[in-house]
Structure formats: C-alpha cells, structure tokens
Amino acid sequence: MHELTEKLKPWAPLFLRLGLAAVFLVFGFQKLSFPSQGTAEIQQIFTSAAGDQLLSLGAASAMNYYMGLFELMLGISLAAGWAIRWAAPLGGLMVLGIFASITFKYSFNTEDETLLLDAGLVGAAFALWALGAGRWSMDGRKEAKENV
C-alpha cells in the first residue's frame, strides 16, 4: 500500500485542483444562470434582526454577478493550474467569508451539511496553496522551463 501512495503523491495537487475547479465552476455558473437565487440568498444574509433590508436589490444583484464571475475565473485558473499561489488562497478566503457570514447570521449548526462542506473546501484550498500546482499545470510547466 505504501508503494501505491508514493506513486500517487505527485497526482495530489492535480486531484485537489480539479475538484476545487469543478466546485467553483459550478457555483459561478449557477450564480450567473439563476441570478435571482443568489441575489435572494445575499439579501437574506444582509437582513437585520428587525427584518430590514440592509442591501438593496441592485447591490445584491451586482454582488451576485461579480461573485459568479470571480468564481468562474477561479475555476478556470484552478483547472489550468495557473497562478495557484494566488487562486487557491483567494478561493479559500472567499468560501471562508461566506462560511463566516452565514455562521454569524444563523450560528453554526452541525446539521447543515453545506457549512461542513464549505469547511472542507477551505481546507482543500489551503492544502493546494501549500502543495503548489503540481507538475501537470501551467505553473509546473513554467517552473520546469526555469529549471532547465
């Protein structure tokens, strides 16, 4: 078993990158394809205890749109393995920000699986940041050319 894990170690960054890329691409595509859902969720987070909207519909729509574009760009960057030292922590911080805003608004609930999945995404993003993009990436290709 040890031999197998040693053979698979170089593939770990690729698996992390493609898994995270899929998540960010789907999230970004969903935000841009169904903007009313994301806008409603953003407005729900920015509602006071008295029920007052703290964010206008236009601002929430713009926030949803730009978050969707950012998630698509992160997904493409992660899939290609380009600028991973920036993309991975930015993706982790974005998910951490969403996690924190939901947790502060509604408190942490272990029955909410999406919050637990978000915690896993944050961990995967920071693990990828620490590991680097790996050899099968644009960053890895650039490093190989520089070391020749």
C-alpha positions in Angstrom: 0.0 0.0 0.0 2.9 2.3 0.8 4.2 2.0 -2.8 0.8 3.0 -4.2 0.6 6.1 -2.1 4.1 7.1 -3.1 3.2 6.7 -6.8 0.0 8.8 -6.3 1.6 11.7 -4.3 2.6 13.7 -7.4 -1.1 13.5 -8.5 -2.5 15.0 -5.3 -2.3 18.7 -6.4 -4.0 17.7 -9.7 -6.8 16.0 -7.8 -7.2 19.0 -5.5 -7.1 21.5 -8.4 -9.7 19.7 -10.5 -12.0 19.1 -7.6 -11.9 22.7 -6.4 -12.2 23.9 -10.1 -15.4 21.9 -10.5 -16.9 23.4 -7.4 -16.1 27.0 -8.3 -17.1 26.5 -12.0 -20.5 25.0 -10.9 -21.1 27.7 -8.3 -20.1 30.5 -10.7 -22.2 29.1 -13.5 -25.2 28.7 -11.1 -24.9 32.3 -9.9 -24.9 33.7 -13.5 -27.5 31.3 -14.8 -30.0 31.7 -11.9 -29.2 35.2 -10.5 -32.5 35.5 -8.6 -31.5 32.6 -6.3 -28.1 34.1 -5.4 -29.4 37.6 -5.1 -32.1 36.3 -2.6 -29.5 34.5 -0.6 -27.3 37.6 -0.4 -30.2 39.8 0.7 -31.2 37.2 3.3 -27.7 37.4 4.8 -27.9 41.2 4.8 -31.2 41.4 6.6 -31.3 42.9 10.1 -32.9 41.2 13.1 -35.9 43.5 12.7 -36.4 42.3 9.1 -35.0 45.5 7.4 -33.1 45.0 4.1 -29.5 46.3 4.6 -28.6 45.8 1.0 -30.7 47.0 -2.0 -31.8 44.5 -4.7 -29.5 46.2 -7.2 -26.5 46.0 -4.9 -27.2 42.3 -4.1 -27.6 41.6 -7.8 -24.3 43.2 -8.6 -22.6 41.4 -5.8 -24.1 38.1 -7.1 -22.9 38.8 -10.6 -19.3 39.7 -9.7 -19.1 36.8 -7.3 -20.2 34.5 -10.1 -17.6 35.9 -12.5 -14.9 35.6 -9.8 -15.8 32.0 -9.1 -15.6 31.2 -12.9 -12.2 32.8 -13.1 -11.0 30.9 -10.0 -12.4 27.7 -11.5 -10.5 28.2 -14.8 -7.3 29.2 -13.0 -7.5 26.1 -10.8 -8.3 23.8 -13.7 -5.3 25.1 -15.7 -3.0 25.3 -12.7 -2.2 28.9 -13.3 -1.3 31.3 -10.5 -2.2 28.7 -7.9 -0.3 30.5 -5.1 -2.9 33.3 -5.6 -6.0 31.5 -6.8 -6.1 28.8 -4.0 -5.9 31.1 -1.0 -8.3 33.6 -2.7 -10.8 30.8 -3.2 -10.3 29.6 0.3 -10.8 33.1 1.7 -13.9 33.6 -0.4 -15.5 30.4 0.9 -14.4 31.2 4.4 -16.1 34.7 4.1 -19.3 33.1 3.0 -19.0 30.5 5.8 -18.4 33.2 8.4 -21.2 35.4 7.2 -23.7 32.5 7.4 -22.3 31.4 10.7 -22.5 34.9 12.3 -26.1 35.4 10.9 -27.6 32.0 11.8 -25.0 30.5 14.2 -23.1 27.3 13.5 -25.3 24.3 13.0 -23.8 20.8 12.6 -27.0 19.7 10.9 -26.3 22.0 8.0 -24.2 19.9 5.7 -23.3 22.7 3.3 -21.4 24.5 6.1 -19.4 21.4 6.8 -18.7 21.0 3.1 -17.6 24.6 3.0 -15.1 23.9 5.8 -13.7 21.1 3.7 -13.4 23.4 0.6 -11.4 25.9 2.7 -9.1 23.1 3.9 -8.6 21.8 0.4 -7.9 25.3 -1.0 -5.2 26.0 1.7 -3.7 22.5 1.2 -3.4 23.3 -2.5 -1.8 26.6 -1.7 0.8 24.8 0.5 1.4 22.0 -2.1 1.5 24.2 -5.2 0.0 23.4 -8.6 2.0 20.2 -9.2 3.8 19.2 -12.4 0.7 18.9 -14.6 -0.1 22.5 -14.5 0.8 25.8 -16.2 2.7 26.8 -13.1 4.6 23.4 -13.1 5.4 23.9 -16.7 6.8 27.3 -16.1 8.9 26.0 -13.2 10.3 23.2 -15.4 11.3 25.7 -18.1 13.0 27.9 -15.5 15.0 25.0 -14.0 16.4 23.9 -17.4 
